[in-house]
Amino acid sequence: MEAHPPLFADRFAPTHPLSDPWPVGPLEVRDLAPWQQCWACGSTANEANESYCIDCGAALEVRTYPAFLSIRADPRGPALIPRLADPLARAMLPDVLEQCDIDEMQLTVLIDPELKPLPVPVDETTALVFGTALAQLLISLHSVGISLGTLTIDDLGLNSVDQIALRHAHQLRLVSDNERTTAFQADLRTLADVLERLTETPRITQRLDEITPIDNDQPGESLGTILRQIRTGELPDATAVAHRLSALRDERMHPVPLLQLAGSYTDTGLVRDHNEDSLFKLTLCLENNGQRQSWGLYIVADGMGGHAAGEVASGLAIRHAARTIIDSYLQQMLSGQRLYHEAEMRSLVQQAVLEANAAIAGEGRAQANDMGSTITMALVIGDRAVIANVGDSRTYLYRDGKLQRITKDHSLVMRLVELGHLQEDDIYTHPQRNAVLRSLGDRKEPQVDLFSLRLRPGDALLLCSDGQWEMTRDPLMERIIAEEADPQQASKMLVEAANQAGGEDNIAVILVRLSL
């Protein structure tokens, strides 16, 4: 061992003695002349032994940096970073502070990127964003004959603007012309392995009545398809992989701007003395420079509790849910272009329902009653819809002349149907048909069912309380929607049909038709 560590460029000293011969690989060094280049602003205008930077005021004290020692004639690892001209690729790798030589060795001093951990697992859209960036890094590396080498999730992190980056570049190496095909294909397979692990979701055990159903009507192309094609060699190089990943990323994040035409109607019915149902309907369309954006927020809530508590609860539900979506998303959308991210929208819709729940629970405590409400809501952005449900109000998808139930009733009778103790036709006449197992206001954080839909021109969404679907049933509602194109008139006809069938409960309905 050397008694005294060497001093590189009269400035950088290893923190530990080096063995003889000096080993190739990572190490730490101390900057014993920090005035030569300010660590904070990069200024080189400071005089020797200056204590503070004359340009930014940062303290010029001895600092420790990560570094990499390599043979000058055989550079590898971070020593290869300066060969990359692409600024986007350089931004994904640690910044090089200095490169200096002693004899046949070269020291590359780096600035620690201080990356945040990746939020594993990530949703597919986030994986596509990360994968596109990593594939573009491979394009830059391969263009100058550099192989990325081994890579794990632990080698990656998020920088200050939440873009994916590498914590180090120890694995970079130059490859000969004869090695390039094999080495570069290995890099692609490594990328596929990393993306697969990024999207792995641990299995979660849930009670049967707490399973959140998901209906993700996505096109046939998926991240899994691309990963398979990487491994089979159908995508032969980084350029092809980057093209496919970026195309799928853009498709996921740019909804088709379908027009939304919505109608609504509500009625007390023929039996109840007041209306405890509430609804909210908001449709927005922005056309600018030949481009269209469309948004819609639709909510139906069925209150319960008696003594004027039901209408208070349903009103709180729609107001607080709507306010959350408007304040957290729609106002920002009107201030500029924002990419669609399904996971964010699902989280936002869930939060809207939880805000509604908190408002009802708080008012119930204040009034010392057991008020509650169901809720079903749809946030529609172009051809994408995120739907939430608590209770037995429903959201349906009308497609190709058929009405498909999207939400699942959280009711005693539907639970009996699921367990095989009751036929579905019996739910309309069962003496316990009004008993709900889940509602807003009855617990601190209710289980919220979330659904993601990809909509098509000609589709329609129907949101309604149980006073609608119990009275008219699905076949009659389907027929009315098919026969009446105007959603406002169709909504009125649906309510009238419910009253003609007995009108035993309050009725609320929203019908949204979608077109190009």
JOVENQUI-V827621 format. One record per backbone hydrogen bond with DSSP energy under -0.5 kcal/mol. CO is the residue of the C=O (numbers start at 1). NH is the residue of the N-H. Records with the same first field share a line. If there is no record, write none. Layout:
# JOVENQUI-V827621
CO: NH / NH
This chain:
# JOVENQUI-V827621
6: 8 / 14
7: 10
8: 11 / 12
11: 32
12: 8
13: 30
18: 2
19: 21
25: 69
27: 67
28: 15
29: 65
30: 13 / 32
31: 63
33: 36
34: 37
38: 42
43: 38
47: 50
51: 60
53: 57
58: 53
59: 61
63: 31
65: 29
66: 110
67: 27
68: 70 / 108
69: 25
70: 106
71: 74
72: 75
74: 71
75: 174
76: 79
77: 80
78: 81
80: 83
81: 84
86: 90
87: 91
88: 92
89: 92
90: 93
92: 166
95: 97 / 111
98: 109
100: 107
102: 105
104: 72
105: 102
106: 70 / 108
107: 100 / 109
108: 68
109: 97 / 98
110: 112
111: 95
116: 158
118: 120
123: 127
124: 128
125: 129
126: 130
127: 131
128: 132
129: 133
130: 134
131: 135
132: 136
133: 137
134: 138
135: 139
136: 140
137: 141
138: 142
139: 143
140: 144
141: 144 / 146
142: 145
145: 175
147: 173
152: 155
153: 156
155: 167
157: 165
158: 116
159: 162
163: 159
165: 157
169: 172
172: 77
173: 147
176: 179 / 180
179: 183
180: 184
181: 185
182: 186
183: 187
184: 188
185: 189
186: 190
187: 191
188: 192
189: 193
190: 194
191: 195
192: 196
193: 197
194: 198
195: 199
197: 200
198: 121 / 122
207: 210
208: 211
211: 213
214: 216
215: 217
216: 218
222: 226
223: 227
224: 228
225: 229
226: 230
227: 231
228: 232
229: 234 / 235
230: 233
234: 236
237: 241
238: 242
239: 243
240: 244
241: 245
242: 246
243: 247
244: 248
245: 249
246: 250
247: 251
248: 252
249: 253
250: 254
253: 340
256: 258
259: 515
261: 513
263: 511
265: 509
267: 507
274: 276
276: 303
278: 301
280: 299
282: 297
284: 295
286: 293
288: 291
291: 288
293: 286
294: 382
295: 284
296: 380
297: 282
298: 378
299: 280
300: 376
301: 278 / 303
302: 374
304: 372
306: 309
308: 312
309: 313
310: 314
311: 315
312: 316
313: 317
314: 318
315: 319
316: 320
317: 321
318: 322
319: 323
320: 324
321: 325
322: 326
323: 327
324: 328
325: 329 / 330
326: 331
329: 333
330: 334
331: 335
332: 335
333: 336
341: 345
342: 346
343: 347
344: 348
345: 349
346: 350
347: 351
348: 352
349: 353
350: 354
351: 355
352: 356
353: 357
354: 358
355: 359
356: 360
357: 361
358: 362
359: 363
360: 364
361: 365
362: 366
363: 367
364: 368 / 369
372: 304
373: 440
375: 390
376: 300
377: 388
378: 298 / 380
379: 381 / 386
380: 296
381: 384
383: 455
384: 381
385: 453
386: 379
387: 451
388: 377
389: 449
390: 375
391: 410
394: 464
395: 406 / 407
396: 462
397: 399 / 404
398: 460
399: 402
402: 399 / 404
404: 397
409: 411
410: 437 / 438
411: 415
412: 416
413: 417
414: 418
415: 419
416: 421 / 422
417: 420
423: 426
424: 427
425: 428
426: 429 / 430
430: 433
432: 435
434: 436
435: 412
439: 442
440: 373
447: 449
449: 389
451: 387
452: 217
453: 385 / 455
456: 459
459: 514
460: 398
461: 512
462: 396
463: 510
464: 394
465: 468 / 469
466: 470
468: 472
469: 473
472: 476
473: 477
474: 478
475: 479
476: 480
477: 481
478: 482
479: 483
480: 484
483: 485
485: 487
486: 490
487: 491
488: 492
489: 493
490: 494
491: 495
492: 496
493: 497
494: 498
495: 499
496: 500
497: 501
498: 503
499: 502
503: 270 / 271
507: 267
508: 465
509: 265
510: 463
511: 263 / 513
512: 461
513: 261
514: 458
515: 259
